[in-house]
Amino acid sequence: MVGGFSQGGAVALYSGFTYHKPLAGIIALSSWLPMHAQFPQIASSNIDSAIFQAHGDIDPVVPFVWGDLTSKVLKTFAKNHEFKKYAGLMHSSNQQEMNDVREFIKKQLPGE
């Protein structure tokens, strides 16, 4: 599993779809898909992996629209993608988002 926040989430998305080994999941928080115009053509792996993407709707650093556009691109080729919006959340995290991340990890890595 790979994941990150902001630029770390962007790296996780790009790397997850171009890394040759299978991943249990990809987590991208307050993030975007770099080089999005090259997808899905360069997505060489992990298109079946579960993806958890989340974004605050008032993020002033990585605008929510970037996360929403990323979600739309991912849905064209990723088979198991979830996108959550958090009302009133800026470029940060909150307890609900962390709870959702924890549940995603528990679901993808049962017994870990």
Protein Blocks (a to p, Z undefined) as FASTA:
>chain_A
ZZdehjlmmmmmmmmmmccbdcfbdcdehiadehklmpcklmmghklpccdddddfkbfk
lgfklmmmmmmmmmmmpmbdcddddehiacdddfklmmmmmmmmmmmmghZZ
